[in-house]
């Protein structure tokens, strides 16, 4: 009888120690998990769109469309036209009529 109680007590004590060790391990894993990378910094859309639309025949319309695209994509392709490969989001945005939205 005494031997069975001793075995039961040792079994419970060992289970308690194993549980404690596993919980400490989980806390260490959670604390050392990598944080997600910070989002890219927002660009100055007004300045980028001024440069993009400087040669446009309709600069106000160009800047308005460029500003919308820049706010959604957080990028503006370099130069005054083309170079869409530098900013795929900007290049893939279309109007309801399936034309390029972004100048």
C-alpha positions as CSV (number, residue, x, y, z in Angstrom):
1,X,0.0,0.0,0.0
2,X,2.8,2.4,1.0
3,X,4.7,1.5,-2.1
4,X,1.8,2.2,-4.5
5,X,1.3,5.6,-2.8
6,X,5.0,6.4,-3.2
7,X,4.9,5.3,-6.9
8,X,1.7,7.4,-7.5
9,X,3.4,10.5,-5.8
10,X,6.5,10.1,-7.9
11,X,4.5,9.7,-11.1
12,X,2.5,12.9,-10.4
13,X,5.7,14.8,-9.5
14,X,7.4,13.7,-12.7
15,X,4.3,14.7,-14.8
16,X,4.3,18.1,-13.1
17,X,8.0,18.6,-13.8
18,X,7.5,17.6,-17.5
19,X,4.6,20.0,-17.9
20,X,6.6,22.8,-16.3
21,X,9.6,22.2,-18.6
22,X,7.4,22.1,-21.7
23,X,5.6,25.3,-20.8
24,X,9.0,27.1,-20.2
25,X,10.1,25.8,-23.6
26,X,7.0,27.2,-25.3
27,X,7.5,30.6,-23.7
28,X,11.1,30.7,-24.9
29,X,10.0,29.8,-28.4
30,X,7.3,32.5,-28.5
31,X,9.8,35.1,-27.3
32,X,12.4,34.3,-29.9
33,X,10.0,34.1,-32.8
34,X,10.9,36.5,-35.6
35,X,8.9,39.6,-35.8
36,X,7.4,40.4,-39.3
37,X,9.5,42.8,-41.3
38,X,8.4,46.5,-41.1
39,X,6.3,47.8,-44.0
40,X,8.2,49.8,-46.6
41,X,8.3,53.6,-46.0
42,X,5.6,55.6,-47.7
43,X,6.9,57.7,-50.6
44,X,6.2,61.3,-51.3
45,X,3.4,60.9,-53.8
46,X,3.1,64.6,-54.6
47,X,6.8,64.9,-55.5
48,X,6.9,61.6,-57.4
49,X,3.8,62.5,-59.4
50,X,5.1,66.1,-60.1
51,X,8.1,64.5,-61.7
52,X,6.0,61.8,-63.6
53,X,3.6,64.4,-65.0
54,X,5.9,67.3,-65.8
55,X,5.6,66.7,-69.6
56,X,1.9,65.8,-69.7
57,X,-0.4,67.8,-71.9
58,X,-3.0,67.7,-69.1
59,X,-0.9,68.0,-65.9
60,X,-3.8,68.3,-63.4
61,X,-5.5,65.2,-64.7
62,X,-2.2,63.3,-64.8
63,X,-1.3,64.3,-61.2
64,X,-4.8,63.3,-59.9
65,X,-4.6,59.9,-61.5
66,X,-1.0,59.4,-60.5
67,X,-1.8,60.4,-56.9
68,X,-4.5,57.8,-56.7
69,X,-2.3,55.1,-58.1
70,X,0.6,56.1,-55.8
71,X,-1.6,56.1,-52.7
72,X,-2.8,52.5,-53.5
73,X,0.6,51.1,-54.7
74,X,3.1,53.2,-52.7
75,X,5.2,53.5,-55.8
76,X,5.5,55.5,-59.0
77,X,7.6,54.4,-61.9
78,X,10.7,56.5,-62.7
79,X,10.6,58.9,-65.7
80,X,7.8,60.7,-67.4
81,X,6.3,57.7,-69.1
82,X,6.7,53.9,-69.4
83,X,8.9,52.0,-67.0
84,X,5.9,50.1,-65.7
85,X,8.1,47.1,-64.9
86,X,9.5,49.0,-61.9
87,X,6.0,49.1,-60.3
88,X,3.7,46.2,-61.3
89,X,0.8,47.4,-59.1
90,X,0.9,50.7,-60.8
91,X,1.0,49.1,-64.3
92,X,-1.9,46.6,-63.6
93,X,-4.4,49.2,-62.4
94,X,-7.2,49.8,-65.0
95,X,-10.3,51.9,-65.4
96,X,-13.8,50.5,-65.9
97,X,-13.1,50.6,-69.6
98,X,-10.0,48.3,-69.2
99,X,-7.6,51.2,-70.0
100,X,-4.5,52.0,-67.9
101,X,-5.6,54.1,-65.0
102,X,-2.1,55.3,-64.1
103,X,-0.2,57.7,-66.3
